[in-house]
Amino acid sequence: MEGYMTIGETAEKWNLTKRRVQKMCADGEIEGVTKFGIVWAIPDDAERPKDGRVTTGKYRNWRKKYNKNEGE
């Protein structure tokens, strides 16, 4: 389609996995995205949304820390 990219093209352009782009489309994080049947169409000029996931490691092994404090 003219003026639109596929999930694969978008994933390659934004350096993400195809699954991550699918999730962003489903969650409405990409402006102007349209679904034609089972295929997502992403506008060529769409900007990559800000990644709101926590990457600091703050929540890494939180269960172990929580259980250790619980026993005291």
Summary of the structure (lengths in Angstrom):
residues: 72
radius of gyration: 17.8
end to end distance: 61.6
largest distance: 62.9
contacts: 133
relative contact order: 0.17
helix: 36%
strand: 14%
